[in-house]
Amino acid sequence: MTPVVVPDKLVAELRAVLGADAVVTAPEALLTYDSDGSMIVSHPPQLVVLPKDAGQVATAVRLAVREGLVVVARGAGTGIAGGAVPLCGGLLISTARMTDITTVDVRSRLAVVQPGVVNADLNAYLAPLGYQFAPDPSSQRASTIGGNIATNAGGPHCLKYGVTSNHVLAVEVVDHTGQRYWTGDGVIDPVGYDLTGLIVGSEGTLGVVTAAIVRLTPLPEAVRVVLALFPTVVAAAAAVSAVIASGSLPTSLEVMDHNAIRAVNSAYALGLPETTGTTALIIEVDGVQDGLDDQLDQIIAICRHHGAFDIRPARDPATQARVWMVRKSVAGAIGRLAPAYYLVDTVVPRTRLPLMMEHVERLRAEYGMEVCNVFHAGDGNLHPLVLYDPRDPDQRQRAHAIAAGVLELSIEHGGVVSGEHGIGLEKGEYLPRFFSPAELQLHATIHQVFNPTGCFNPAKIFPSDMPPADLAAARAMRLQQRDPASVTSAPAPGSCIAPATPDAAAELLRACHHAGLPVVPTGGCTARSPTAVTVSTQHWRGALVYEPDDLTIKVAAGTTLAELQSLLAPHRQMIPLDVADAQRSLGSLVATAVDGPRRLGYGSFRDWVLALDVIEPDGTPVRLGAQVVKNVTGYDLVKLYVGSAGTLGLITAVALKVFPQPPASATLLAHLPTPISAWALIDHLAASRLLPTAVEYLADRQAIVVAMRAEGHPAAVERHMREATALAHRHDASVRVLRDVDEMSFWQQTVTRYAPIANSVLLRVGVWPAQCATAIQTITQRAARHQVAIEITAHALSGIIYIQTTGDFTSIAAFHADLVAAFPHTRILAAPPMFVPQASVWGQPPAALSRMQALKVAIDPHNHMNPAAFWFSDTRV
């Protein structure tokens, strides 16, 4: 792409809007923006602007695009994949002055921030409030929230807390026309496509992020850190797998080999042994004080069993902070060992870590290069740093050869091209080795929906000889093709077919595509439309890939939740999901983004889905994601398809993150005299140091109940029951503690409260958690006004409210319409066939509806996949 000349008029206009000091044109100043932390290649932009708000960003984008300039967004420039390098010149938008923390809502556990806020600064602001933004990349002292969003950054603590995408609720984006839009409003699990999940990790190719609503996580009451020394990196990696297999889920498991130890010893005088092979494993656990030392002792015993010859606890906060500063400073300290390093970022299933370490050692010996191994071992995220002198062409070639060898074996063993650094300029050429042609085309289709002119961050992610516009055009052409000969094999509309295999299903969808027949996926066996072909996954059952030590499993989409739990139980593992009907298929749970009470402690079901096998509308099979816990190889299409209601394709297999069964569990039931006292108790629970896995509010004509569940170490569970009981008594509650069968029975009865019931209309309302009590008061008042009987169940700290309604259907319809007007995220989950709503079944259309519609049209241009879903059709329940 040849850069266009920057007109003087454009510079003058930008200065008029942003101010003269916010527009950089001097050549020597532009050179400071010509690279990022990767130093892969350098190229200066033609123009730099430093806006202060989203309006200025929008104006800058609009003016630049008008003049034919490309646009590259940049945070702190700490990326190490070349993602922020303005390879084609153009306008670079620096977010360095967009540093406002505009809102912090502790009760809702969210904050609204500008993209230039530094990760560590946000956490310093939140710490006195008792909260944190959990993603903690090693660059967090410099990297910005916008940069974290661009690469879906991880960090040492994502083993327990997850990556950036698990902590971003919505983003504001400036599109290719200079228009601003929000992907959501902070309410969790909104109806429609997960645009936030698409934007996170998109490396600035889908628009410019100008603000974010981020999720806040309570700071733990206590932390324990220990450094264990092993004779080899392979032994340390084996210990990591054993710790995970034991059922423990530490906060962090980090490995540094002897070269990393050499570097940090020199920089920080730690006095660790530097003998060749010596490897350090940093282990952190956190939570409430009770039981934490016992948990750490169990992990230490495992380390000793696997050859740890020295164990060094960091008992006080200052020493713990020093250990983590050392770990996060390894890359900088490497400068004491070599002029430069080439860092490889890949993720493999955890159990492949010893294999990968042996392979890295073979490559090191073969090419005669020193390699420093520093990696997030708990989630299989390798970071071999190949030490070399970039001035020596031979060393540079050998360094790249080692990197290629690592990536090739990673992909061969189920790994991915990048875990947290992104593709950028560095790894685009590896994508054809990871993706099939159809999969690359699907990723390119997403690119073209949001970036049709190619103005945002060009020459990134996709291979240099595979422009996304060409790939997307090839897919569009494929979906326009119709074969008259295939029409004869198409089934009749209104039929329900259960293919024996996914291959047979692909043939069926191909026939329906050529015949112009709509398709409605189902996990059941009943036809769902008289004008479409219902395709059932019910014959596809069982585990496809399961290595318990990896804490992941891949199952056929027709597998029921009950069957999945049965597969996991012998290994003392589980999916922490409670639903009324455990015979629902995993495919249907994914398609509907199912919700459960324990999301407070374990995250949402959406967060657990790692990969999907999908059949596209024309019968083409594709794989989305990978069976590893971190992956930024291309766009996060898994997030897009979770909750897509079968409108984008037919899911044939699901890969999930699984969890160790907790050693103990108990539930406190507090019967309260009034809603006011119930919500006062909930507020006190939210403000406490307790970390419950569920807090439910249940209200009907008989009682008002708050239920709190705690899981984990027996001592921690008892602490929760003891303190919650004391809090409940302060609010005049009568209290019971449930365990074992009684506890299981209670939660099964609870989730049945928001299951479909004959002659009842089931509603779901979503609000910010701080608004939950007020929302329920409004709901109760309006139900009385419309003379509708209601039963309410709410995830009290998540803002999700379920309403079981009975009464006259006309009154219920008016009540529902009233709620839709008051609460945009009001939807009907189930209703009898004779019920006629007076407002949209799906709630108010989202602000980003046009983007969702564009995605639907691009992926399913003939609207054949479940065409009645969402706001894409006038059809109602």
VENCORFEN-V112935 format. One record per pair of residues at least 12 apart in sequence whose C-alpha atoms are under 7 Angstrom apart, sorted by the first residue. I is the first residue (numbers start at 1). J is the second residue. D is the distance in Angstrom with one decimal. If there is no record, write none. Layout:
i: <I/I>
j: <J/J>
d: <D/D>
This chain:
i: <1/3/3/3/4/4/10/14/18/18/22/22/22/23/23/23/24/24/24/25/25/30/30/31/33/34/34/35/36/36/36/36/36/36/36/37/37/37/37/38/38/38/38/40/42/43/43/43/43/44/44/45/45/45/45/45/46/46/46/47/47/47/48/48/48/49/49/49/50/50/50/50/50/51/51/51/52/52/53/54/58/58/58/58/59/61/62/62/64/69/69/70/70/70/70/70/71/71/71/71/71/71/72/72/72/72/72/72/72/73/73/73/73/73/74/74/74/74/75/75/75/75/75/75/75/76/76/76/78/78/79/80/81/81/81/81/81/81/82/82/82/83/83/83/83/95/95/96/97/98/98/98/98/99/99/99/99/100/100/100/101/101/107/107/108/108/108/109/109/109/110/110/110/110/111/111/111/112/112/112/113/113/113/114/114/114/115/115/115/115/115/115/115/116/116/116/117/117/118/118/118/118/118/119/119/119/119/119/120/120/130/130/131/131/131/131/132/132/132/132/133/133/133/134/134/135/135/135/135/135/135/135/136/136/136/136/137/137/137/137/138/138/146/148/149/149/149/150/150/150/150/150/151/151/151/151/151/151/151/152/152/152/152/152/152/153/153/154/156/156/156/157/157/159/159/159/159/160/160/160/165/165/166/167/167/168/168/168/169/169/169/169/169/170/170/170/170/170/170/170/170/171/171/171/171/171/171/171/172/172/172/172/173/173/173/173/174/174/174/175/175/176/176/176/181/182/182/183/183/183/186/186/187/187/187/190/191/192/192/192/193/193/193/193/194/194/195/197/197/197/198/198/198/198/198/201/201/202/204/204/205/205/205/206/206/206/206/207/220/220/220/221/221/221/221/222/222/222/222/223/223/223/224/224/224/224/225/225/225/225/225/225/225/226/226/226/226/226/226/226/227/227/227/227/227/227/227/228/228/228/228/228/228/228/229/229/229/229/229/229/229/229/230/230/230/230/230/230/231/231/231/232/232/232/233/233/233/233/234/234/234/235/235/236/236/237/237/237/238/239/239/239/240/240/241/241/241/243/243/244/245/247/250/250/251/251/251/252/252/252/253/253/253/253/253/253/253/254/254/254/254/254/254/254/255/255/255/255/255/255/255/255/256/256/256/256/256/256/257/257/257/257/257/257/257/258/258/258/258/258/258/259/260/260/260/260/261/262/263/263/263/263/263/264/264/264/267/288/288/290/290/290/291/291/291/338/338/338/339/339/340/340/340/340/341/341/341/341/342/342/342/342/343/343/343/343/344/344/344/344/345/345/345/345/345/346/346/346/346/346/346/346/346/346/347/347/347/347/347/347/347/347/347/348/348/348/348/348/348/348/349/349/349/349/349/350/350/350/351/351/353/360/363/367/369/370/370/371/371/371/371/372/372/372/373/379/381/386/411/415/416/416/417/417/418/418/418/419/419/419/420/420/420/422/422/423/423/424/424/425/425/428/428/428/429/438/439/439/441/441/441/442/443/443/444/444/444/444/445/445/447/448/448/449/449/461/479/482/483/484/486/486/487/487/487/489/490/490/490/493/493/493/493/494/494/494/494/494/494/495/495/495/496/496/496/496/496/496/497/497/497/498/498/498/498/498/500/501/502/506/506/506/506/507/509/509/509/510/510/513/513/517/517/517/518/518/518/518/518/519/519/519/519/519/519/519/520/520/520/520/520/520/520/521/521/521/521/521/522/522/522/522/522/523/523/523/523/523/523/523/524/524/537/537/538/539/540/540/540/540/541/541/541/541/542/542/542/543/543/544/548/551/551/551/552/552/552/552/552/553/553/553/554/554/554/554/555/555/555/556/556/556/557/557/557/557/557/557/557/558/558/558/559/559/560/560/560/560/560/561/561/561/561/561/562/562/572/572/573/573/573/573/574/574/574/574/575/575/576/577/577/578/578/578/579/579/580/580/580/580/587/590/590/591/591/591/591/591/592/592/592/593/593/593/593/597/597/598/598/600/600/600/601/601/601/602/606/606/608/608/609/609/609/610/610/610/610/610/610/610/610/611/611/611/611/611/611/611/612/612/612/612/612/612/612/613/613/613/613/614/614/614/614/615/615/615/616/616/617/617/617/617/624/624/625/627/645/646/646/647/647/647/648/648/648/648/649/662/662/663/663/663/664/664/664/664/664/665/665/665/665/665/666/666/666/666/666/666/666/666/667/667/667/667/667/667/667/667/668/668/668/668/668/668/668/668/669/669/669/669/669/669/669/670/670/670/670/670/670/670/670/671/671/671/671/671/671/672/672/672/672/672/673/673/674/675/677/678/679/681/681/681/690/692/692/692/693/693/693/694/694/695/695/695/695/695/695/696/696/696/696/696/697/697/697/697/698/698/698/699/699/699/700/700/700/754/754/756/758/759/759/760/760/760/760/760/761/761/761/761/761/762/762/762/762/762/762/762/763/763/763/763/763/763/763/764/764/764/764/764/764/764/765/765/765/765/765/765/766/766/766/766/766/767/767/768/769/769/769/769/772/772/782/783/786/786/788/788/788/788/788/789/789/789/790/790/790/790/791/791/791/792/809/813/813/813/814/817/817/820/820/824/824/825/825/826/826/827/827/827/828/828/841/841/842>
j: <88/88/89/90/68/69/63/60/51/56/49/50/51/48/49/50/47/48/49/47/48/44/45/44/45/85/86/85/77/78/79/80/82/84/85/77/78/79/80/79/80/81/82/82/85/85/86/87/89/86/89/86/89/90/91/92/89/90/91/90/91/92/91/92/93/92/93/94/93/94/95/96/97/95/97/98/97/98/98/210/174/178/179/180/178/178/177/178/91/90/91/90/91/455/456/457/90/91/92/455/456/457/84/86/91/92/93/456/457/92/93/94/204/208/92/93/94/95/94/95/96/116/144/146/147/142/143/144/139/143/421/421/421/422/423/424/425/426/424/425/426/203/424/425/460/115/116/116/116/114/115/116/117/114/115/116/117/113/114/117/113/114/769/770/768/769/770/215/216/217/213/214/215/216/213/214/215/212/213/214/211/212/213/210/211/212/144/145/146/209/210/211/212/144/145/146/144/145/141/142/143/144/145/140/141/143/144/145/140/141/218/219/216/217/218/219/216/217/218/219/215/216/217/161/217/153/154/155/157/158/163/164/154/155/156/157/153/154/155/156/155/328/209/164/164/200/201/200/201/202/203/204/200/201/202/203/420/421/422/164/165/200/201/420/632/420/421/420/252/254/376/251/252/251/252/378/379/249/250/251/197/200/607/214/215/213/214/215/186/188/213/214/215/182/183/184/185/186/196/212/213/183/184/196/209/211/212/213/209/210/211/212/207/208/209/210/207/208/209/207/208/207/451/455/848/847/848/195/196/848/213/768/766/767/768/825/842/643/644/870/640/643/644/852/639/640/640/636/639/640/635/636/637/639/640/632/635/635/456/457/451/456/457/447/450/451/456/456/286/287/288/287/288/289/689/286/287/288/289/285/286/287/284/285/286/315/283/284/285/313/314/315/320/282/283/284/311/312/313/314/280/281/282/283/311/312/313/280/281/282/308/310/311/312/278/279/280/281/308/309/310/311/278/279/280/307/308/309/277/278/279/277/278/279/257/277/279/357/354/357/358/306/307/279/281/353/354/377/354/302/303/306/377/378/350/351/549/299/302/549/549/660/284/285/284/285/286/283/284/378/281/282/283/284/376/377/378/281/282/283/375/376/377/378/279/280/281/282/374/375/376/377/279/280/281/373/374/375/277/278/279/280/372/373/374/274/275/276/277/278/279/372/330/372/373/374/274/274/330/333/334/336/337/326/330/333/333/690/716/715/716/719/713/715/716/387/388/389/388/389/387/388/389/390/385/386/387/388/385/386/387/399/383/384/385/386/383/384/385/403/382/383/418/419/421/381/382/383/407/415/416/417/418/419/380/381/382/415/416/418/419/628/630/380/381/410/414/415/416/628/380/414/415/550/628/379/380/550/549/550/380/406/402/398/387/386/387/384/385/386/387/384/385/386/385/629/419/399/434/628/631/633/430/633/631/632/633/630/631/632/630/631/632/632/633/461/633/460/461/460/461/461/462/463/463/622/622/623/471/472/475/472/634/635/468/469/471/472/472/858/468/469/472/854/855/634/618/514/514/514/511/514/511/514/515/511/511/512/515/530/531/532/533/527/529/530/531/532/533/527/533/534/525/526/527/533/534/535/534/535/536/535/536/537/538/539/539/540/652/615/619/620/621/619/617/618/619/618/619/617/618/532/533/864/532/533/864/865/866/532/533/534/535/864/865/866/532/533/534/535/646/865/866/534/535/536/646/650/534/535/536/537/588/536/537/538/558/585/587/588/536/538/557/558/558/558/556/557/558/559/556/557/558/559/555/556/559/555/556/556/571/657/658/659/627/655/656/657/658/655/656/657/653/654/655/656/653/654/655/652/653/654/585/586/587/651/652/653/654/585/586/587/585/586/582/583/584/585/586/582/583/584/585/586/582/583/660/661/658/659/660/661/658/659/660/661/658/659/598/596/598/596/597/751/596/751/748/751/752/755/651/642/643/642/643/644/645/646/643/644/645/605/606/642/643/694/795/693/694/693/694/798/692/693/694/693/639/642/656/657/655/656/657/625/626/627/628/629/655/656/657/624/625/626/627/638/654/655/624/625/638/651/653/654/655/651/652/653/654/649/650/651/652/649/650/651/649/650/649/860/864/865/637/638/638/655/869/865/866/865/866/867/856/859/860/865/865/711/712/712/713/714/711/712/713/714/717/710/711/712/717/739/709/710/711/717/737/738/739/743/707/708/709/710/737/738/739/743/707/708/709/721/735/736/737/738/705/706/707/708/735/736/737/705/706/707/728/733/734/735/736/704/705/706/733/734/735/704/705/732/733/734/704/733/704/704/731/706/773/727/728/731/720/708/709/710/709/710/711/708/709/707/708/709/795/796/797/708/793/794/795/796/793/794/795/796/792/793/794/791/792/793/790/791/792/802/804/830/832/806/832/804/805/806/831/832/804/805/806/830/831/803/804/805/828/829/830/831/802/803/804/826/827/828/829/801/802/803/826/827/828/829/800/801/802/825/826/827/799/800/801/825/826/799/800/799/796/797/798/799/796/799/815/815/811/815/805/806/807/811/812/805/806/807/803/804/805/806/803/804/805/804/835/836/837/838/838/838/839/843/844/843/844/843/844/842/843/841/842/843/841/842/876/877/870>
d: <6.2/6.1/6.0/6.6/6.8/6.5/7.0/6.7/6.2/6.5/5.4/4.8/6.6/5.8/4.6/6.5/6.0/4.9/6.2/5.4/6.8/5.8/6.3/5.4/7.0/6.0/6.7/5.0/4.6/5.8/5.9/6.6/6.1/6.3/6.3/6.2/4.8/5.3/4.9/6.5/3.8/5.6/5.8/6.4/6.7/6.6/6.0/5.4/7.0/6.3/6.1/5.6/4.2/5.4/6.1/6.1/5.3/5.1/6.1/6.4/4.9/6.2/5.7/4.7/5.9/6.5/5.2/6.2/6.2/5.1/6.2/6.7/6.3/6.7/6.4/6.9/5.3/4.9/6.2/5.3/5.8/4.6/6.3/6.8/6.4/5.3/5.8/4.5/6.8/4.9/6.4/4.8/6.1/4.4/6.0/7.0/5.9/4.9/5.8/5.8/5.0/6.0/6.7/6.2/6.3/4.8/6.1/6.0/4.8/5.8/4.7/6.1/6.4/6.4/6.9/6.0/4.9/6.3/6.0/5.4/6.4/6.2/5.9/6.3/5.4/6.4/5.4/6.2/6.9/6.1/6.9/6.5/6.2/6.3/6.2/5.0/6.0/5.3/5.1/5.0/6.3/6.4/4.1/6.1/6.7/6.4/4.8/5.2/6.5/5.5/6.2/4.7/6.8/5.6/6.8/4.7/4.4/6.0/5.5/6.6/4.5/6.4/6.7/5.3/5.8/4.6/4.9/5.9/4.8/6.8/6.6/5.5/4.5/5.1/5.6/5.4/6.6/5.6/4.4/6.4/5.7/5.5/6.6/6.1/4.4/6.4/6.5/5.2/4.1/6.8/5.8/5.5/7.0/5.3/6.4/6.1/5.3/5.8/6.9/6.0/5.6/4.1/6.1/5.1/6.6/6.1/5.3/5.7/5.4/5.0/5.9/5.4/6.1/5.5/4.4/4.9/5.6/5.3/6.2/6.0/6.9/5.3/6.3/6.4/6.5/6.9/5.6/6.1/6.9/6.4/5.8/5.7/6.4/4.8/6.7/6.6/6.2/5.5/4.0/7.0/6.2/4.6/6.7/6.7/6.4/5.0/6.0/5.7/4.7/5.7/4.3/5.9/7.0/4.3/6.7/5.6/6.2/5.8/5.3/5.0/6.0/5.7/4.4/6.1/6.9/5.1/6.8/5.8/5.5/6.7/5.9/5.4/5.1/5.9/5.8/6.0/5.8/6.7/6.5/4.8/6.3/6.0/6.4/5.6/4.8/6.1/4.4/5.8/5.1/6.8/5.4/5.6/6.4/6.9/5.5/4.9/6.2/5.7/5.5/5.8/5.2/5.6/7.0/6.4/6.6/5.7/4.2/6.2/5.7/5.5/5.0/6.1/6.0/5.4/4.5/5.8/5.6/5.1/6.5/5.0/6.9/6.7/6.3/7.0/6.6/6.8/6.6/5.7/5.6/5.9/6.2/7.0/6.1/5.5/5.6/6.7/6.9/7.0/6.5/6.7/5.6/6.9/5.9/6.2/6.1/5.1/6.9/6.4/5.4/6.8/6.2/5.5/6.8/6.9/6.6/6.2/6.6/5.8/6.6/6.1/6.9/5.0/5.2/6.4/5.1/5.6/6.6/6.3/6.1/4.9/6.5/5.8/5.0/6.5/6.1/5.6/5.6/5.7/5.4/5.9/4.4/6.8/5.6/5.4/6.2/6.8/5.6/4.5/6.7/6.1/5.3/7.0/6.2/5.9/5.4/6.6/6.9/5.6/4.1/5.5/6.5/5.7/4.6/6.4/5.9/5.0/6.1/5.7/5.1/6.4/6.1/5.8/4.5/6.2/6.7/5.6/4.6/6.3/5.4/5.9/5.2/6.5/5.7/5.1/6.3/6.1/4.5/6.0/5.7/4.7/6.3/4.5/5.3/5.7/6.1/6.5/5.3/6.9/5.0/6.0/6.9/6.5/6.8/6.8/6.5/5.9/5.6/6.9/6.2/6.8/5.7/5.7/6.7/6.4/6.3/6.0/6.4/6.3/6.6/6.3/4.6/4.9/5.9/4.8/5.4/5.0/6.5/5.7/5.1/6.5/6.7/5.7/4.9/6.8/6.3/5.6/4.8/5.5/5.0/6.7/6.0/4.9/5.4/6.9/7.0/5.7/4.6/6.4/5.5/5.4/6.6/6.1/5.7/5.1/6.5/5.9/4.6/6.9/6.9/6.2/4.2/6.2/6.4/5.3/6.5/5.6/6.8/5.9/5.7/5.0/5.5/5.1/6.3/5.7/6.9/6.9/6.4/5.9/6.9/5.3/5.5/6.3/6.6/6.5/6.3/5.9/6.3/6.9/6.5/5.3/4.9/6.9/5.9/5.1/5.7/5.8/6.2/6.9/6.6/5.5/6.0/5.6/5.9/6.6/5.7/5.2/4.4/5.7/5.4/5.0/6.6/6.6/6.2/5.9/4.4/6.3/5.2/5.4/6.4/5.9/5.9/5.1/5.3/6.1/6.6/5.8/5.4/7.0/6.8/7.0/5.8/5.5/4.6/5.2/5.2/4.2/5.9/5.3/5.6/6.7/5.4/6.9/6.7/5.2/6.6/6.0/6.2/4.1/6.8/6.3/5.7/6.9/6.6/6.0/5.6/6.2/4.6/5.3/6.6/6.0/6.5/6.7/6.0/6.2/6.8/6.2/5.5/6.3/5.5/4.5/5.8/5.7/4.9/6.4/6.1/6.2/6.3/5.9/6.7/6.9/6.4/6.6/7.0/5.7/6.0/5.5/5.4/5.1/4.4/5.3/6.9/6.6/5.9/5.6/6.7/5.1/6.5/4.9/5.1/5.4/6.6/5.1/5.0/4.5/4.8/6.7/5.7/6.9/4.9/5.3/5.8/7.0/6.9/6.4/4.7/6.9/5.9/5.2/4.6/6.8/6.9/6.5/7.0/6.5/6.5/6.7/6.2/4.8/5.7/6.8/5.5/6.2/6.0/5.9/4.7/6.1/5.0/5.5/6.5/6.2/5.0/4.9/5.3/6.4/5.7/4.0/5.4/5.4/5.6/6.1/5.4/6.2/7.0/6.4/4.9/6.0/4.5/5.9/6.3/5.1/6.0/5.8/4.5/6.1/6.6/6.8/5.9/6.6/6.2/6.2/4.5/6.6/7.0/6.2/6.6/6.1/4.8/4.9/4.3/6.7/5.2/6.2/7.0/6.6/4.7/6.2/4.1/5.9/6.8/5.4/4.8/5.8/6.8/5.8/5.1/5.8/6.5/6.2/4.7/6.2/7.0/6.1/4.7/5.8/4.9/6.1/6.0/6.2/6.8/6.1/4.9/6.5/6.7/5.3/5.1/5.5/6.0/5.5/6.7/5.9/6.0/6.2/6.4/4.8/4.7/6.3/5.3/6.3/4.8/6.6/5.1/6.9/5.2/4.4/5.6/5.8/5.7/4.3/6.5/6.6/6.8/6.0/5.1/6.4/6.9/7.0/5.5/4.5/5.4/5.5/5.4/6.7/6.9/5.5/3.9/6.3/5.7/5.5/6.4/6.1/4.3/6.4/6.5/5.3/4.5/6.4/4.9/4.4/5.9/5.0/6.3/6.3/5.3/5.9/6.6/5.0/5.2/4.1/5.8/5.2/6.0/6.2/6.2/6.2/5.1/6.0/6.1/5.3/6.7/5.5/4.4/4.9/5.9/5.4/6.2/5.8/5.5/6.2/6.5/5.6/6.8/5.5/7.0/6.8/6.6/5.7/6.5/5.3/4.8/6.1/5.9/5.2/6.1/5.4/4.6/5.5/4.6/5.9/4.5/6.8/5.5/6.7/6.3/5.7/4.3/5.5/6.2/5.2/4.8/5.2/5.5/7.0/6.3/3.7/6.5/6.8/6.9/6.4/5.4/4.9/6.1/4.6/6.4/6.1/6.0/5.7/6.6/6.6/5.4/5.3/6.6/5.4/4.3/4.9/5.9/6.1/6.0/4.9/5.1/6.6/6.6/6.7/5.6/4.8/6.2/5.9/5.4/4.9/6.6/6.1/5.4/4.4/5.6/5.5/5.0/6.5/4.8/6.7/5.6/6.2/7.0/6.6/6.1/5.8/6.1/5.9/6.9/6.4/5.9/4.6/5.0/6.7/6.9/6.4/6.2/6.0/6.4/5.9/4.8/5.7/5.9/6.7/5.7/5.4/5.9/5.1/6.8/5.7/4.3/6.5/6.4/6.8/5.9/5.6/6.7/6.7/6.8/5.7/5.0/6.8/6.6/5.5/4.3/6.3/5.6/5.1/6.6/6.3/5.6/5.2/6.4/6.4/6.9/5.8/4.5/6.3/6.7/6.0/4.7/6.7/5.6/5.2/6.2/5.6/5.2/6.3/6.4/5.6/5.7/4.6/6.7/5.9/4.6/6.7/5.2/5.2/6.5/5.6/6.0/6.7/4.8/7.0/7.0/7.0/6.9/6.8/5.8/6.5/6.6/6.7/6.2/6.6/6.3/6.6/5.6/4.7/5.6/5.5/6.7/5.6/5.0/5.6/4.5/6.6/6.2/5.8/6.6/6.6/6.9/5.6/4.9/5.4/5.7/5.1/6.6/5.8/5.8/4.6/6.6/6.1/5.2/6.5/6.8/4.7/6.4/6.1/6.6/5.7/6.9/7.0/6.0/6.6/5.5/5.0/6.3/7.0/6.1/5.2/6.6/5.8/4.5/5.8/4.8/6.2/6.0/5.4/5.1/6.4/5.8/5.0/6.5/6.9/5.7/4.6/5.6/5.7/4.6/6.2/5.6/5.4/6.4/6.7/6.0/5.0/6.4/5.5/4.4/6.6/5.7/4.8/6.2/5.1/6.6/5.0/6.6/5.3/6.8/5.5/5.3/4.0/6.9/5.5/6.8/6.4/5.7/6.0/6.6/6.2/5.4/6.7/6.3/5.7/5.3/6.3/6.2/5.5/4.6/6.5/5.7/5.1/6.7/6.6/6.1/6.9/5.0/5.6/6.5/5.9/5.1/5.8/6.6/5.7/4.9/5.5/6.6/7.0/4.8/5.4/4.6/4.9/5.2/6.5/6.4/6.8/6.2>
